Amino acid sequence: MEDTEEPAVDRYKGSRGCSCFDQVRPAPRARVGFHTELQDTSARGWRRLLELVDEAAADGREEFRPLAELTPEERRQVITLPPSIARLTAVKHLMLYGSDLVRIPPAIGAMTSLEEFTPYTSYQLHWFPYEITRCRNLTRSTVSTRALFGNYRMRPPFPKLRSAPDSAAERGPSRPAPRLRSPIQAPNCSVCDRAIQQDGPHQVWISLRVATDVLPLLVNACSPACIAALPRGAEGYIPTPHKGGRIDQPAWEED
């Protein structure tokens, strides 16, 4: 949901943004990629975030606003969330307004009570993990949609995903596993939750309506069968799973 007022709480500046693509003018043929920054787990902001997750899991709170508990410098040190957010099963509202996050981990799918998700003005968040669809109670979201891959206003492209070999035997010692362009290495299938074997993951993009917004979702599947089981894409978006890159998208729509 792009047009909204700034929340009454957490009135710090929005994220620094990036130059991955123009979020003002359409440039559907531009080349894009993933943010490859790695989280500095020695940073004070990261260590404090881990403490806040532990506190929230222990007291069973229903609203989690971790960035409000960090200094501006500490917030800039946090570029992802820890896998331990899977323990936040009581949280109904996850507030990440104005973050410098560049990715959300698949562990968000374990936040089964989540009803509202607010990463608004997190301008470096261009995509989300497919696992967020496991949050069955999620009905409200506030996302800066102009920052998303494939959004209907700008139609920026999706990063091109590399195909995994059909089997470990086919890959062989002379063909090591390709370096995934996404820095997320999901151990389990986004679709069936089974462990991903050595010949995976099979990665695809799909755009689906999640709560209020249509989000570009990265699927890490264990097999072509799980990719075939994915739902149809949202209306007005690429209807089938795809590998990104130079793929035709529906015509850009002006409000």
N, C-alpha and C positions, 0 to 999 in steps of 0.2 A: 504494500500500500504506500504509494509514493507521496501523496499530498496529505500531510498530517502536521499537527502542531508538535513542537518539542515537548516531551514529557515534563511534568512539573518537577520531577526529581532528576538528579544526574545532569545538571545543566553545564557540563563541561564541553569543550569544543569537540566537534566531530573528528573522525579519523583523518590522518594525513592525506589519504587518497593515493592515487598512483597514476602511472601513465600507460597502463595496459591497453586502454582504448579510450577514445573520446566519449565522455559521458554526457556531452552536450549536443554533438552533431552526429548523424548516422555515418558509419564507416564500415559497412558490412564485409568488405573485402580485406580489411586490415588483418595482419597476423597477430595472434595473441598466444599467450602461454600461461603456465601456472606460476604463481608466486612460489619460489623455491627456498625462501628463507626458512631456516631451521630454528626451532625454539631454543633459546639459551636457558637451559634448566638450572644454571647457577645464578641467574639474575634474581635480584631481590623481589621484583614484581611477581615472577613465576613462583617462587617459594611461598610468598604471601598468598597467592591464589590457591595453592595446594592446601594451605591452612584453612582458607575460607570454605573450600569444598568440604573438607573434613568437618568443619563446624556446622555447615548446613545439613550434611548427612546425619550428624549426631542429633541435632535438635528437630529434624523433620520439618523445617520451614517450608512454606508453600510459595514464597517469592524469593528469588535469588538474584541479587544485584551486586555481583562481585567487584565490578569496576568502581563502584561508588566508595569502596573501602580502600582503594589504592590511590597513591599520589599520581599526578600527571606523568612523572617520570616512570613510575612503576607500570602504569597503564600502557605506555609505549613499549615496554619490555615484553608484553604478552601478545603473541601473534597466533596462538591457538588456545584451546581449552584442554585440560588434562583428561585422559581416559577415565579418571575417577569420577567424572560427572555422571557416570552410569549408576552411582550410588544415590543420586538425587531423585529417588523415585517418588518423593512427596511434593516436589517442586511443581507448581502449576504455572508460574510466570517466570520466564528467564529473560532478564533485562540486560542487554549488551549495548545500550545506546552509545554511539560515538566511539566504538572500539577501534583498535588497530589490528584486529584479527584478520588473518588472510585465509584461514580455513577453520571449519568446524569438524571435530572428529566423529567417526561413525558411532561412538559411544552415546551420542545424543539420543539414539534410538531406544536406549534403556530408560529414558526419562518418561515413563509410561503415564504419569499424571499430568504431563505438560499440556496446558490449555492455551497459553499465550506466549509468543516468541517475539522479542523486540530487539533486533540488531540494527535498528534504524541509524542512518548516517555512518555505518561501517563500510566505507567506500572501497575497501580492499577485499571485501567478501564478494566474489564473483560467482560462486557456486556453492552447493551444499551436498552432503552425503545422502545417498538414497535411503539410508537407515532412518532418516528423519520421518519417513512415512510410517514407521512403526509407532509413532506417537499418535495413537488413534484418537485421543481426546483433544488434539491440537486444532483449534477452530479460529484463532485470531493471530495474525502476524503483521508486523510493521517492518518492511524491508525496503531499502533504497533500491528500487528495481532498475534504475538506470545503470547501476553498477554491475548488473548480472549479465553473464554470457547469454546471447540470444534474446535479450529482452525485446518486447514488441515495439518499443519506442526507437531504439538505436539499432537493433538487429546486429550487434557485434557478433563475430564468429565464436565458435568454441575451439579450445585447444585441440589439436589432433592427437588422438590416442593411438598408441602402438598396439598391434595385435600380438597376443601371446602365441607361441608355437602350439600345435595341436597336442603334443605330448612331450614328456621329458626325453623320451627316446629319440623323437624327431629333433629335439634341440641338440642333444649330445654335448660332449665336452668341448667341441669346437664352436658350438653356438650357445654361449651362455645366455641366461635369462636377460631379456632387454631391460634397460633402465627405464622404469616407468616415469612418465613425465609428471605425474602427480606425486608429491612427496608423501602422500598417505599410502602406507602399505597395510591394507586391511587383511587380517588373518582369516576372517570368516566371510562367507558369501553375503552380499547385501540383500539377496532375495530369500534364500532358504536358511541362512545362518550356519551352514555346514562349513567345515574347514576348507580353505582353498588349497588345492594340491600344488605340486611343483610346477605344473604346466599352466597355472593361472597367475593372476586373475584375468578374466576376460572383461575388459573395461568398455563401457558404452556410456553415452549421454542420453538422458531423456528429460523433457520438460513437463512437469506435472503441477497441478494446482495443489498446494499445501496450505491449508488454512485460507488466508486471505489472498495470497500471492501465488503466481506461477513461478516456480523455482527451477533452475537448471540443476539436475541431480546427477552426480557421478555414481555409476553402478560398478561395483567390483564383484563380478559373478564367478561362480565356481565352474560353470559350464555353459555351452550354448543353449541348453535346455532352460536354464534359469533366465537367460536373456529373452528367450521366446515367451516366457511366462510373464514378462513385464506388461503393464497396462498400456493402452494407447496414450500417446502424448496429448497434452492439453490442446483445446481448440485454438487455432490460430498459430500453433507452433509446429515444429517438425513432428509428424504423427508417430514415427517409429524410432526405436533406439538407433543411435548412429555413432560414428567414430569422430565427429567433429571435422575440423579443417575446412577445406573449401567445399562446403555442402550448401545446396540451395535452401534458403529459409523463406517462409511466406513474406510477401511484400511488407515493407515497413509501413506502419499505420501512424498517421499523425492525429493527435487528439483534437 
